[in-house]
Amino acid sequence: MPKKGGSIAWMGLAATLTLAGCATGPEKGPTAEEAAEAEQAAEAAEGKEAAGAEAKGLGEGEAAEAAGLEGEKAEAEAEVTEPEQHRVHFAFDSANLTDEARELLRSHADYLKANPGINVVLEGHADERGSREYNLGLGERRAKSVRRILLVQGVNSDRLEIVSYGEEQPLVDASNEEAYQKNRRVKLAYQE
């Protein structure tokens, strides 16, 4: 019994021969000289690409991909600027980050990766409600939440320091909900 792939190939060959026999006239193709020139030009182009790839130790596909990634990296580094916002705010009695806070931290991570000489102190804060000890712990948990996101985004842990001030350094010195919201925060303090 013939193999399935072989019979398909024979059917394709038979169809090609049948169609060739039905042609209305001889088809004019390139001359032998033109074909040789085209082949030499193609080989020269492949040789240049291969030589560039070999110089970098990459195959043809890898070389093309690397060239594209290098262009993207240069673009990304050129566009990275220090984010204007340096505070991440939290809900009452929570160390959970909002989607907005996560997006802000992505921009901080991008900036830090583009500027390896900069370190960050993550200063955790709480509002005045709760005991001093509890608020110190809450400030630390908030700073650790921010640190985790920066680490996941590729920032080296050696560049991140955590400090908790609890309720000791309020941003707004008042006892109302607006002040509480502003005081529940982590400040990203850059240091060179």
N, C-alpha and C positions, 0 to 999 in steps of 0.2 A: 504494500500500500504506500503510495507516495506521501511525503510529508506535506502538511498543509501550506507552510511557507513556500515550498518549492513549487507547488501547483499555482499559487498566486503569482509567483515570478514568471512562470511560463505563460500564464494567461496575459500578463502585462506585456511580455515580449511579443506574443501573437497579435495583440491589439495594436501595438506599435507598428509591426510589419504590415498589418492590414491597412492601417491609416497611411503609411508611407506609400503603399501601392496605389492608393486612391488620389494622391497628389496630382494636381493639374499640370504641373511642369516642374522642371528642375529648380530647386531652391538655391539661390545664390548665397553663399556664406562668405566669411572672410577668407582672404587668400592665405596661403601658408605663411607668407611673410608677415601679414597683419596679425595672425594668430600668435606667431612667435614673439612679436613685439609686445602684445597684450600680456602674454604669459610672463615675460621678463619684467614688465612694469609691476605686475601683481606680486611677483617674487621679491622685488626690491622693496616694495611697501611692507610686506610681511617681515622682511629682514630687518628693517628699521625698527618696527614695533617690537620684534623679538629681542633685538639688541638692547633696547631700552629696558625691557622687562628683565632680561638676563642680568643687566648691570645692577638692578635692584634686587635680584634673586627671586623674581616673581614670574609666574606663567603669564600668558597673554591676557586671560580673563582677569586674573588677579591684578595685573598692572593697570588695566582699565578701571577696575574697581578702586584701587588705591589712589589713582589720579582723581577720581570723583570725590573720594573721601577727603583728600588733601584740600581740594577746593572748598568743600563744605566746612571743613575745620577752620580754614582761613576766614571764611565768611562769618562763621559763628563767633570767632574770637574778635573780629572787627566790630561786631554788633553788641558785645557784652559790655554793659555799663553797670555801675553800682546802683542798686535799687534805691529809690528815694525813701521808701518806707523801711524803718529799722525796728519796728515793733510788731509783734504778733500778739493778738488779744485772745482771751479765753472766756468761756462761759463761767458762771458762778460754780465754784467748787469742782472744776474740771481741768484736766490736762489734755483733753482731746482737741485736735486741730480741725479747723473748718477747711472746706475745699479752697476757699480764698486764701487762707493762711498757707496751705500746701503749695499753691501756685506762687505765692510770694517767696516761699522758701526755695522753690525751684530756681527762681531768678537769682537768689542769693548764692545758691550752690553753683550756678553757671559762672557767676562773677568770681567766686572764690577759686574755682578750677582754672579760670583764665588768669588769675593773679595769685600764683603760689606763694608769694612773699607775705601775704596777709593772713593773720590769724583772727579768731573771733572769740570773744567772751560772751557766753549766753547767760544773761542776767535774768533770773526768774523772780517774779514779783507776784504778790497777792493783795487783795484789798484788806481792810482792817478787821473784817469779821472773822471770827475764829481765834484760837489761841496763837500765841507767838510761835510755839513749836510746830503747830499744825500748819501755819502759813509758811514757815521755812521749808517744811516738807513738800507742800503744794508748789511752791516756787521752784524747788528742785525737780519735781516731776514734770512741770511745764517745760523747764529748760531741757530735760532729757527727751521729751517728745520732739522738740525742735532739733536737737542733736541727731536723733534717729533718722529724721527725714533728710538732713544734710548728709549723713553717712550713706544712706541708700542712694542719694543722688551723686555719690562719688567723691565727697570731700574727705580728706584724710583725717582720722580721729586725732592725730597729734596737733592739729590746728584748731581744735575746738576745746574750750574750757567752760566748765559750768560753775556758776556762782548763784546762790539763792539769797535774796535779801528779804524774802517774806513780805511783811507789811511795813518794813522799816524805811523804805524810800518811795513814798507815794508820788505818782506823777501829778496828781491833783489832790490837794489837801482839803478834802471836804468829806462829809458823811451823807452822801446821797447816791442814788443808783447811777447817775451819769459819772460821778467820780469813781465809783466802784468798777464800772466797766473799763475805764481808762487805766485803772491801777492793776487789773488782772492781765498781766502781760509778760512777755519775754523780750528783752531788748538785745539786739545783735550789735555788740560794740566791737567794731573793727580795730585791729592793732597791727601796725607794720613792724 
